[in-house]
Amino acid sequence: MNNTLEQINALREELHQHNYYYYVLDRPIISDFDFDLKLKKLQALEDLHPEYFDENSPTQRVGGQITKNFETVTHQNRMYSLDNSYSKEDLLEWEKRNIKLLGTDKITYTCELKFDGASINLTYKNNQLERAVTRGDGFQGDNVTQNIKTIKSIPLKLKNSTDYSFEIRGEIILPIDGFNKMNLERIEAGEDPFMNPRNTASGSLKLQDSTEVAKRPLDCLLYQIIGDNLPYKTHFDNLQFAKKMGFKIPDSVKVAENLTEVFQFIDEWDQKRLTLPYETDGVVVKINSIDQQEELGYTAKSPRWAIAYKYKTEQVATRLLSVDYQVGRTGAITPVANLEPVPLGGTIVKRASLHNADQIEKLDLHLNDEVYVEKGGEIIPKIVGVNELSRNNEAQRVQYITHCPECQTALVRTEGDAKHFCPNEYGCPPQITGRIIHFISRKAMNIDGLGAETVELLFKNKLIYDFADLYDLKVAQLIPLERMAEKSAQNIADGLIKSKEIPFEKVLFAIGIRFVGETVSKKLAKHFKSMDYMMSASYDALITVDEIGDRIAQSIVEFSNNIANQQLINRLKSYGLQFEIKEDTSNKTSEKLKNLVFVVSGVFEKVSREELKQSIEQNGGKVGSSISSKTNYVVAGENMGPSKRTKAEDLKIPIISENDFFEMIQE
C-alpha cells in the first residue's frame, strides 16, 4: 500500500471515530474546527486521487448526489407494524395470550421508548453500509441510501470488524431543537414552517438532492437486529452488540423481569419523556428471548411478541358542524363528524370517526356541540367527549340514518354487529366500486395503471359493474375517457393481462369474501388447493381448517351458495385467472406426512425451528400454530412450555423428539 492511500485510510478511520464520539456518544474529543480541517484535508486528497474513491468515506456525508427516482426495493424480511395498547389491562391480556401460546409463564421483556419518526432498514455487508430502505408498506420501500449517508449517527463502516451480514432497523428522527431552528429560518426567509418533526424527518428522506438532506439535523436511533443466526439469544444482548459496533442505541432500553417492572418503566417515563430532545408517544414492550419470539411468530400485520403501549394523546376542543355517512365495500356504514378545523398532533383536523350508532348515542351528540377530539392510535381523530354545559337548548340531536345515503335502501343491523349495513350488495355504487378497488389493490391483483379514481371513472361511464368486467375492456374504450392518454390505456390493458399470472391465494383475497383476509386466504388456498374444492366444501369441512372459525366458515358457505358469485367466478376462470395452486414439486421431498398436523415447540439442536417446519411441509405435512384435537404430533425441543406439554398429554397427542421426527421422514 502506498503512502497516499495509507494517509487517506488513516484519515477516514480517524473521522469515522470522531463522528462516533460526537453523534453517538455525545462526547466529542476534538473541536469542530479541528474536525473540519481533517475533513477538508481528506477531501483534497480524494479529489487528487479519484482512484481511491470509497462510497462510505466520511466525505460522502455532505451529500451532493441527485436522485430523481427512488428505486423500489422488496424487503428481505417484512417490516411489520406493531399492535397498540392503551391500558395496562391490554398488556395483561397480551401476556395472557402469549403464555397460552408458549406454554410457559417464564417470560422476560425489554422496554424501549417509542420514538416518533420514519422507520428505516439498514443492510450491512463486510462491515460496510450497503443499503438503506424506507419502511414503505412493509413489503417494499424506497432505496434512500445516498440520503441516509448524510446522517452522521449512522455508521458507514462498523466500529468493530465482523463478518456478520445483517439488517438493523431504526427510526430516523428530527430533534425538537433542530426542528424549531429550521422553522425559525424558514419563517425569516418568508417560507411556511414545517408542521411537525415526524413528517419533516420522513419527507427529508425523499429529497432528491442529498446536499439538502445533509443540512437537516437528522438523527437515527436503532431498535432491532434482523438475521438468521443472531449473535445472542436475547433481544437486549443483540442491542448491546449493536452498540459496540457503533450504532446509536438509546440508553433508556431496559430489561424487565415481569409485567410489574414493565408498568414501572411506563410510569417512570410518562413524565420523563417530556424532557427528551426527541418526540416520543409511548413504550414498545418486546419479549426478550429470541427463541420465544420465533415460536410466537406473526399475525397478518404484527409480531405477536411485541406491542406498543401508547401514552394518553393530546386532546382539543372544537365544534361539531354535521355528520356524514360513508358506505364501505362490505356495505358497512361509518358515520363521520365534520368539525370546525383545529390543530391536533401536528395536523389540521376537520373530520373525525364516530364509529357507529352506539357511539353517537353514548356521546348524546347534538349539532353544534363543543366536542373533545383525540387522535386514536395517533392516526385517526375520534370524538371522545362532549361539553354539555355549553350546549344550546335548541340544539338538534344527531339522529342515525335509516336508509343508505347512496342508494336509499333501508339499512339493516344484525344481532351482535356494531355497525349498520346496506344490504343492496349488487346495486349500491360505493359497494360495487369498493369491491373493484379492493380487487385491483397491490396486495390483491396488483393491476398496474389502475387506481381508485380510474375505477370510479369506468363505473361512471358504465364500462364496468363488477371486477370481471375489467377483463372485457378494450384500449379503444379507454382512450376517450377524461385524462386518459393512449399510453395510459395500454398500461391498463397490459396490467390486466399480467394479473392473470397472480397466484390463487391472492386471487382468493382479491375476490373479497367477507372475513377472508390476506392470511386466511393463504390458509384456505393451501388447504383446498382450488376454488372449486373450497366452494363445494361444507361448513363442517371448513371449520376443520387450521384457524378457520364459525364466522369465516359461514361467510364462505353463503358466498359459495350465491348464484351471482358462482357466475362471477366462472367468468374470471374463462379469462384465465389462477383458481388453483400450481404445486411446486421442486421443493417437495415426499408425501410421507400427508394429512398429518404437527405443532413445533421449544429449541432444537440440529436445525432451527423454521427449518423443522419447512421439513414438515416438504414431506406433505401441515404445521399448526397451537395444540388442538386436530394435532397429530408435537415435536418438542428444549424448554417446551409445561402447559403445552400438559395439553398434549391431556389430548393424548404423541410428543416426539427432533430425532424421532427425522427417523419418521427417513423411513
VOGU-3710 file (C-alpha; in Angstrom, 3 decimals, decimal comma):
1> mnntleqina> 0,000/0,000/0,000  1,435/3,403/-0,975  1,831/6,327/1,430  -1,041/8,378/-0,058  -3,555/5,542/0,313  -2,322/4,866/3,860  -2,811/8,543/4,700  -6,327/8,563/3,188  -7,344/5,408/5,078  -5,920/6,722/8,338
11> lreelhqhny> -7,903/9,960/7,992  -11,075/8,038/7,157  -10,697/5,829/10,235  -9,994/8,829/12,466  -13,001/10,798/11,170  -15,315/7,777/11,484  -14,186/7,512/15,117  -14,775/11,231/15,773  -18,253/11,004/14,235  -18,980/8,124/16,648
21> yyyvldrpii> -17,780/10,101/19,673  -19,731/13,215/18,671  -23,018/11,883/17,292  -23,447/8,551/19,082  -21,728/9,008/22,460  -22,250/12,807/22,607  -18,658/13,088/23,900  -16,528/14,905/21,278  -12,768/14,727/21,881  -11,727/17,361/19,298
31> sdfdfdlklk> -13,188/20,753/18,373  -15,496/21,281/15,389  -12,752/23,418/13,839  -10,177/20,590/14,039  -12,703/18,092/12,671  -13,436/20,357/9,678  -9,703/20,762/8,979  -9,217/16,986/8,864  -12,307/16,540/6,669  -11,048/19,179/4,211
41> klqaledlhp> -7,633/17,513/4,112  -9,260/14,157/3,311  -11,463/15,758/0,643  -8,411/17,335/-1,016  -6,541/14,001/-1,091  -9,580/12,187/-2,521  -10,002/14,864/-5,202  -6,371/14,386/-6,239  -6,681/10,588/-6,219  -10,158/9,583/-7,509
51> eyfdensptq> -8,832/6,039/-7,976  -9,124/5,646/-4,172  -12,828/6,541/-4,083  -14,800/4,896/-1,261  -18,587/5,247/-1,234  -18,541/5,073/2,569  -15,855/7,697/3,133  -16,725/10,398/5,752  -16,597/12,940/2,892  -19,726/11,344/1,401
61> rvggqitknf> -21,785/12,553/4,378  -22,024/16,084/2,961  -24,230/14,862/0,110  -24,063/16,048/-3,466  -25,820/13,209/-5,294  -29,144/13,775/-7,060  -31,768/11,003/-7,040  -34,647/11,735/-9,408  -36,428/8,406/-8,984  -36,030/6,324/-5,848
71> etvthqnrmy> -35,686/2,616/-6,623  -38,397/0,402/-5,079  -36,818/-2,454/-3,111  -38,567/-5,545/-1,725  -37,660/-6,124/1,922  -35,844/-9,389/2,507  -37,652/-9,537/5,867  -41,048/-7,852/6,025  -41,309/-4,744/8,219  -44,394/-5,381/10,324
81> sldnsysked> -46,361/-2,735/12,202  -46,992/-3,031/15,949  -50,265/-3,699/17,717  -51,181/-0,818/20,014  -52,409/-0,913/23,608  -53,800/1,960/25,640  -54,080/0,468/29,120  -52,225/-1,870/31,454  -55,198/-4,233/31,140  -54,394/-4,535/27,417
91> llewekrnik> -50,830/-5,563/28,304  -52,095/-8,166/30,793  -54,327/-9,645/28,067  -51,381/-9,655/25,644  -49,228/-11,532/28,178  -52,058/-13,987/28,857  -52,300/-14,851/25,133  -48,538/-15,361/24,872  -48,379/-17,559/27,982  -51,070/-19,746/26,392
101> llgtdkityt> -49,206/-19,969/23,057  -45,775/-20,549/24,609  -46,996/-22,863/27,335  -44,864/-21,094/29,960  -45,105/-18,034/32,188  -41,301/-17,615/32,275  -41,158/-14,536/30,085  -38,852/-11,539/30,408  -39,264/-8,329/28,441  -37,367/-5,369/27,066
111> celkfdgasi> -38,872/-1,900/27,381  -37,997/0,757/24,812  -39,287/4,254/24,234  -41,311/4,548/21,025  -39,763/7,419/19,072  -41,908/9,258/16,561  -40,054/9,302/13,243  -39,625/7,461/9,953  -38,720/3,755/10,035  -35,603/2,658/8,158
121> nltyknnqle> -33,999/-0,701/7,339  -30,189/-0,698/7,025  -28,224/-3,568/5,450  -24,552/-4,141/6,291  -22,128/-6,456/4,485  -18,380/-6,774/5,013  -18,537/-4,134/7,787  -19,938/-1,510/5,368  -23,347/0,112/4,938  -24,706/-1,467/1,757
131> ravtrgdgfq> -28,276/-0,165/1,526  -30,933/1,869/3,351  -34,619/1,320/2,553  -37,703/3,066/3,946  -40,495/1,015/5,536  -42,907/1,752/2,672  -45,885/-0,607/3,006  -43,864/-3,158/4,968  -43,335/-5,386/1,931  -41,293/-2,922/-0,112
141> gdnvtqnikt> -39,831/0,542/0,332  -37,637/3,158/-1,339  -33,854/2,948/-1,605  -32,669/6,158/0,124  -29,062/5,119/0,735  -27,463/8,349/-0,524  -29,645/10,463/1,750  -29,096/8,200/4,760  -25,312/8,515/4,406  -25,642/12,200/5,353
151> iksiplklkn> -26,920/11,244/8,850  -23,799/11,256/10,988  -25,049/8,941/13,746  -25,418/6,088/11,210  -22,070/4,264/10,838  -20,885/3,938/7,236  -18,258/1,492/8,452  -18,649/-0,653/11,550  -16,516/0,175/14,581  -15,616/-3,439/15,397
161> stdysfeirg> -14,785/-5,729/12,478  -17,276/-8,550/11,942  -18,002/-10,958/9,099  -21,646/-10,992/10,198  -24,018/-9,718/7,458  -27,265/-8,397/8,873  -30,092/-5,878/8,728  -30,710/-3,379/11,502  -33,830/-1,292/11,932  -34,381/2,062/13,496
171> eiilpidgfn> -36,192/5,363/13,474  -34,999/8,455/11,617  -35,903/11,368/13,864  -35,592/15,133/13,909  -34,667/16,502/17,369  -37,085/19,153/18,638  -34,411/21,880/18,913  -33,241/21,234/15,348  -36,830/21,275/14,098  -37,544/24,611/15,836
181> kmnlerieag> -34,346/26,134/14,430  -35,278/25,017/10,895  -38,710/26,612/11,259  -37,270/29,913/12,511  -35,022/30,029/9,454  -37,980/29,270/7,156  -40,139/31,996/8,727  -37,291/34,511/8,422  -36,963/33,555/4,741  -40,709/34,128/4,235
191> edpfmnprnt> -41,480/30,388/3,858  -44,198/28,353/5,593  -42,981/26,462/8,681  -42,946/22,658/8,732  -45,911/21,065/10,523  -44,140/18,578/12,840  -40,791/16,776/13,320  -42,061/13,352/12,267  -43,406/14,405/8,862  -40,340/16,566/8,260
201> asgslklqds> -37,995/13,639/9,013  -39,976/11,369/6,693  -40,082/13,961/3,914  -36,343/14,624/4,241  -35,554/11,045/3,219  -37,217/11,612/-0,179  -35,471/14,883/-1,089  -33,796/14,487/-4,478  -30,652/16,437/-3,522  -28,681/14,734/-0,737
211> tevakrpldc> -26,878/18,043/-0,075  -30,196/19,427/1,189  -30,690/16,343/3,405  -27,216/16,910/4,888  -28,301/20,386/6,031  -31,069/18,921/8,211  -30,108/17,787/11,751  -31,498/14,253/11,340  -30,616/11,517/13,807  -31,164/7,749/13,915
221> llyqiigdnl> -31,998/5,551/16,905  -31,743/1,798/16,265  -34,039/-0,783/17,858  -33,681/-4,256/16,255  -31,150/-6,508/14,509  -32,579/-8,891/11,900  -30,732/-12,032/10,806  -30,956/-15,821/10,553  -28,337/-16,548/13,196  -28,266/-13,675/15,635
231> pykthfdnlq> -25,120/-13,446/17,792  -27,057/-13,588/21,074  -30,158/-15,345/22,369  -31,869/-12,235/23,739  -33,051/-9,047/22,112  -31,316/-6,897/24,753  -27,920/-8,575/24,272  -28,205/-8,121/20,499  -28,834/-4,402/21,021  -25,725/-4,163/23,225
241> fakkmgfkip> -23,779/-5,958/20,473  -25,065/-3,343/18,004  -23,955/-0,559/20,348  -20,389/-1,962/20,385  -20,401/-1,936/16,567  -21,082/1,809/16,608  -24,865/2,072/16,370  -26,793/4,609/18,413  -28,930/2,553/20,784  -30,981/4,594/23,295
251> dsvkvaenlt> -29,716/4,294/26,880  -33,329/4,065/28,063  -33,673/0,419/26,867  -34,208/-1,808/29,902  -34,843/-5,487/30,698  -37,985/-6,160/32,784  -38,310/-9,491/34,583  -42,122/-9,285/34,588  -45,038/-7,020/33,709  -44,842/-5,295/37,096
261> evfqfidewd> -41,419/-3,976/36,087  -42,816/-3,069/32,641  -45,513/-0,975/34,359  -42,836/0,739/36,475  -40,940/1,654/33,281  -44,135/3,030/31,698  -44,951/5,148/34,770  -41,364/6,402/35,108  -41,219/7,650/31,526  -44,737/9,112/31,402
271> qkrltlpyet> -43,322/12,411/32,640  -39,599/11,990/31,916  -40,320/11,640/28,181  -41,371/15,304/28,076  -37,761/16,312/28,861  -36,272/14,281/25,989  -34,785/16,039/22,942  -36,979/13,849/20,681  -40,710/13,301/20,330  -41,936/10,011/21,816
281> dgvvvkinsi> -45,508/8,780/22,112  -45,246/5,517/24,013  -43,297/2,438/25,073  -42,565/-0,683/22,998  -42,626/-3,896/25,035  -40,890/-6,919/23,484  -40,379/-10,475/24,660  -36,635/-10,653/25,292  -35,974/-14,278/24,277  -35,265/-14,679/20,537
291> dqqeelgyta> -36,396/-18,334/20,706  -39,733/-17,305/22,206  -40,073/-14,582/19,559  -39,566/-17,172/16,818  -42,045/-19,565/18,421  -44,756/-16,903/18,676  -44,207/-15,615/15,126  -46,529/-13,075/13,480  -50,149/-12,347/12,717  -51,052/-10,950/9,277
301> ksprwaiayk> -49,996/-7,470/10,437  -47,902/-7,603/13,606  -45,403/-9,629/15,640  -47,120/-11,497/18,468  -44,054/-10,926/20,659  -44,137/-7,112/20,676  -46,718/-4,459/21,486  -46,754/-0,673/21,766  -48,187/0,995/24,854  -49,400/4,451/23,809
311> ykteqvatrl> -49,453/7,311/26,275  -52,597/9,400/26,549  -52,904/11,525/23,450  -53,319/15,266/23,074  -56,935/16,410/23,291  -58,511/19,542/21,783  -61,971/21,120/21,803  -63,804/22,137/18,633  -67,350/22,297/17,283  -69,429/19,604/15,547
321> lsvdyqvgrt> -70,851/21,016/12,311  -72,531/17,994/10,709  -72,366/14,201/10,290  -71,764/12,344/7,010  -72,262/8,615/6,443  -69,781/6,609/4,368  -70,556/3,256/2,724  -67,751/0,681/2,602  -67,258/-2,153/0,104  -68,949/-4,610/2,504
331> gaitpvanle> -71,934/-2,273/2,905  -70,855/-1,209/6,417  -71,939/2,339/7,295  -69,399/4,570/9,053  -70,554/7,907/10,477  -68,006/10,736/10,144  -68,148/14,039/12,016  -67,400/17,287/10,180  -65,649/19,678/12,562  -64,506/23,258/12,762
341> pvplggtivk> -60,843/22,925/11,672  -58,490/22,658/14,661  -54,733/21,847/15,000  -54,062/18,487/16,667  -50,872/16,415/16,787  -49,177/18,365/14,026  -52,063/18,350/11,532  -55,277/20,314/10,951  -58,252/18,130/11,870  -61,526/18,686/10,007
351> raslhnadqi> -63,142/15,242/10,306  -63,357/12,551/12,975  -64,679/8,994/13,114  -67,843/8,318/15,115  -67,604/4,506/14,622  -71,290/3,501/14,878  -74,784/4,377/16,144  -73,990/3,195/19,683  -71,092/5,661/19,907  -73,314/8,561/18,777
361> ekldlhlnde> -75,952/7,573/21,333  -73,397/7,136/24,107  -71,973/10,632/23,449  -75,525/12,047/23,141  -74,294/14,172/20,251  -76,121/17,328/19,149  -75,282/19,522/16,172  -73,093/22,498/17,085  -71,894/20,745/20,270  -68,475/21,595/21,634
371> vyvekggeii> -66,669/18,236/21,360  -63,333/16,892/22,571  -61,181/15,246/19,908  -58,187/12,900/20,245  -56,114/11,016/17,702  -56,943/7,330/18,146  -53,680/5,427/17,758  -52,105/8,786/16,811  -53,600/8,470/13,303  -57,391/8,717/13,036
381> pkivgvnels> -59,053/11,511/15,042  -62,031/10,494/17,172  -64,565/12,328/19,352  -64,146/11,241/22,973  -66,464/13,615/24,814  -68,937/16,495/24,730  -69,155/19,705/26,743  -72,869/19,528/27,555  -72,730/22,726/29,640  -72,094/24,792/26,502
391> rnneaqrvqy> -74,970/23,210/24,535  -77,692/25,420/23,110  -81,178/24,431/24,377  -82,438/24,351/20,799  -79,581/22,145/19,549  -80,746/19,271/17,336  -79,849/15,731/18,425  -77,877/13,698/15,856  -80,245/11,023/14,535  -78,645/7,980/12,926
401> ithcpecqta> -79,824/7,469/9,342  -82,293/4,697/8,492  -81,544/4,416/4,741  -78,356/4,139/2,698  -77,146/7,631/1,716  -76,088/6,315/-1,718  -78,905/4,020/-2,905  -81,680/4,778/-0,346  -82,067/1,099/0,624  -83,277/0,548/4,229
411> lvrtegdakh> -80,308/-0,257/6,480  -80,088/-3,486/8,485  -78,260/-4,309/11,701  -77,920/-7,940/12,726  -77,612/-9,022/16,347  -74,020/-8,815/17,553  -72,963/-6,358/14,822  -71,848/-2,891/15,935  -72,446/-1,376/12,508  -75,449/-0,875/10,266
421> fcpneygcpp> -75,230/-2,319/6,738  -76,718/-1,546/3,373  -77,981/-4,933/2,085  -78,073/-3,764/-1,563  -74,791/-5,554/-2,262  -75,054/-5,594/-6,065  -76,855/-2,276/-6,629  -75,177/0,180/-4,229  -72,482/2,168/-6,125  -69,862/2,505/-3,302
431> qitgriihfi> -70,097/-1,235/-2,615  -69,635/-2,057/-6,310  -66,659/0,285/-6,804  -65,250/-0,602/-3,368  -65,072/-4,301/-4,305  -63,384/-3,455/-7,608  -60,880/-1,121/-5,902  -60,065/-3,897/-3,410  -59,695/-6,381/-6,290  -57,084/-4,255/-8,127
441> srkamnidgl> -55,128/-3,256/-4,978  -51,436/-4,054/-4,573  -51,907/-6,863/-2,037  -54,556/-8,437/-4,267  -54,351/-8,434/-8,090  -51,828/-5,538/-8,177  -53,001/-4,243/-11,584  -50,637/-1,585/-12,923  -52,245/1,561/-14,307  -55,499/1,138/-12,415
451> gaetvellfk> -56,359/3,152/-9,305  -59,436/4,184/-7,334  -60,066/7,277/-9,481  -59,907/5,251/-12,703  -62,316/2,650/-11,297  -64,788/5,419/-10,379  -64,387/6,860/-13,903  -65,006/3,479/-15,571  -68,080/2,858/-13,417  -69,427/6,357/-14,061
461> nkliydfadl> -69,090/5,749/-17,821  -70,941/2,408/-17,495  -67,938/0,391/-18,695  -67,734/-1,832/-15,584  -70,238/-3,111/-12,990  -68,047/-5,760/-11,336  -64,363/-6,727/-11,382  -64,884/-9,400/-14,048  -65,903/-6,591/-16,449  -62,322/-5,273/-16,253
471> ydlkvaqlip> -61,170/-8,169/-18,441  -63,630/-7,190/-21,205  -62,188/-3,663/-21,508  -60,606/-2,627/-24,805  -57,986/0,098/-25,288  -60,331/1,865/-27,728  -62,973/2,155/-24,959  -60,466/3,710/-22,548  -58,805/6,375/-24,725  -61,871/8,702/-24,957
481> lermaeksaq> -62,157/8,880/-21,163  -61,208/12,030/-19,241  -57,431/12,304/-18,505  -56,772/9,029/-20,376  -53,952/9,025/-22,946  -53,233/6,122/-25,275  -50,177/5,107/-23,229  -52,239/5,064/-20,004  -54,916/2,947/-21,663  -52,297/0,482/-22,940
491> niadgliksk> -50,728/0,273/-19,448  -54,109/-0,762/-18,029  -54,563/-3,399/-20,747  -51,049/-4,765/-20,106  -51,639/-4,753/-16,337  -54,821/-6,786/-16,745  -53,025/-9,388/-18,887  -50,179/-9,616/-16,367  -52,650/-10,051/-13,480  -53,668/-13,421/-14,927
501> eipfekvlfa> -50,370/-14,763/-13,532  -51,232/-13,733/-9,937  -51,318/-16,900/-7,739  -54,543/-18,396/-6,408  -54,116/-17,230/-2,796  -54,017/-13,570/-3,918  -56,948/-14,047/-6,328  -58,951/-15,503/-3,433  -58,106/-12,471/-1,287  -58,951/-10,121/-4,177
511> igirfvgetv> -62,479/-11,526/-4,556  -63,258/-10,034/-1,155  -65,269/-12,707/0,670  -66,283/-11,176/3,984  -63,851/-12,010/6,846  -61,442/-13,702/4,396  -58,352/-11,525/4,709  -54,843/-11,976/3,392  -53,706/-14,583/5,945  -56,957/-16,583/5,835
521> skklakhfks> -56,767/-16,665/2,015  -53,334/-18,297/2,223  -54,637/-20,903/4,701  -57,647/-21,736/2,526  -55,648/-21,884/-0,711  -53,058/-24,142/0,866  -55,712/-26,466/2,307  -58,194/-26,762/-0,577  -55,747/-26,224/-3,473  -58,528/-24,890/-5,749
531> mdymmsasyd> -61,552/-22,567/-5,744  -63,850/-25,399/-6,815  -62,926/-27,546/-3,818  -63,299/-24,628/-1,421  -66,696/-23,554/-2,789  -68,007/-27,128/-2,622  -66,812/-27,608/0,976  -69,430/-27,890/3,716  -69,472/-25,770/6,857  -68,148/-28,767/8,846
541> alitvdeigd> -65,276/-29,269/6,376  -64,356/-25,573/6,525  -64,081/-25,336/10,308  -61,588/-28,234/10,355  -59,083/-25,969/8,576  -56,470/-24,508/10,913  -57,565/-21,076/12,254  -60,903/-21,078/10,359  -63,724/-20,389/12,824  -67,533/-20,289/12,699
551> riaqsivefs> -67,852/-16,753/11,327  -65,408/-17,280/8,439  -66,826/-20,711/7,554  -70,402/-19,379/7,475  -69,351/-16,429/5,302  -67,669/-18,751/2,760  -70,742/-21,020/2,624  -73,018/-18,016/1,997  -70,690/-16,703/-0,714  -70,410/-20,106/-2,402
561> nnianqqlin> -74,194/-20,690/-2,446  -74,902/-17,338/-4,132  -75,621/-17,855/-7,861  -74,300/-14,380/-8,778  -70,972/-15,213/-7,120  -70,793/-18,577/-8,913  -71,318/-16,812/-12,248  -68,688/-14,201/-11,377  -66,087/-16,889/-10,570  -66,886/-18,766/-13,797
571> rlksyglqfe> -66,368/-15,574/-15,804  -62,999/-14,935/-14,138  -61,984/-18,527/-14,881  -62,855/-18,013/-18,548  -60,482/-15,014/-18,653  -57,620/-17,210/-17,420  -57,190/-16,169/-13,764  -55,493/-18,644/-11,419  -58,045/-20,560/-9,369  -55,894/-23,421/-8,203
581> ikedtsnkts> -52,476/-23,788/-6,659  -49,704/-24,728/-9,019  -47,971/-27,369/-6,949  -44,267/-26,649/-6,557  -42,833/-30,147/-6,513  -39,242/-28,925/-6,826  -39,153/-28,316/-3,072  -41,169/-31,365/-2,058  -39,274/-34,384/-0,779  -42,100/-36,852/-0,136
591> eklknlvfvv> -45,738/-37,321/0,847  -44,824/-39,295/3,997  -46,536/-36,792/6,295  -49,622/-36,220/4,140  -52,743/-35,276/6,184  -50,690/-35,047/9,404  -50,655/-31,866/11,515  -47,560/-31,050/13,607  -47,003/-28,421/16,279  -43,357/-27,432/16,829
601> sgvfekvsre> -42,324/-26,191/20,270  -39,026/-25,500/22,046  -35,408/-25,060/20,954  -33,670/-27,638/18,726  -30,044/-28,762/18,326  -29,733/-29,944/14,714  -31,904/-27,394/12,901  -33,747/-24,154/13,609  -37,469/-24,143/14,309  -38,129/-22,666/10,830
611> elkqsieqng> -36,051/-25,394/9,129  -38,004/-28,033/11,040  -41,301/-26,519/9,863  -40,004/-26,500/6,279  -39,147/-30,217/6,581  -42,698/-30,947/7,711  -44,192/-29,115/4,719  -41,660/-30,544/2,251  -42,815/-34,012/3,277  -46,510/-33,234/2,811
621> gkvgssissk> -47,401/-32,365/6,420  -49,023/-29,271/7,881  -47,726/-27,024/10,666  -50,287/-25,992/13,291  -49,965/-22,810/15,335  -51,355/-24,291/18,556  -52,179/-27,693/20,043  -55,751/-28,855/19,462  -57,700/-32,021/18,774  -56,632/-31,641/15,098
631> tnyvvagenm> -52,922/-32,025/16,054  -51,334/-35,424/15,250  -47,837/-34,885/16,714  -45,964/-32,373/18,844  -42,250/-32,084/18,008  -40,665/-30,992/21,294  -37,260/-29,410/21,800  -35,611/-27,987/24,891  -37,616/-25,517/27,000  -41,004/-26,688/25,727
641> gpskrtkaed> -43,651/-24,908/27,789  -45,093/-27,076/30,590  -48,703/-26,096/29,817  -48,228/-27,133/26,169  -46,893/-30,485/27,302  -49,825/-30,894/29,694  -52,340/-30,041/26,944  -50,753/-32,546/24,546  -50,824/-35,240/27,246  -54,456/-34,460/28,131
651> lkipiisend> -55,434/-34,808/24,450  -53,248/-37,953/24,181  -51,224/-36,410/21,335  -47,828/-38,128/20,836  -44,858/-35,926/21,844  -41,809/-36,759/19,724  -38,227/-35,507/19,733  -36,231/-33,913/16,935  -34,525/-37,280/16,296  -37,883/-39,117/16,265
661> ffemiqe> -39,130/-36,715/13,608  -36,135/-37,228/11,306  -36,417/-41,006/11,711  -40,099/-40,692/10,717  -39,320/-38,922/7,415  -36,336/-41,171/6,648  -38,276/-44,418/6,983
//
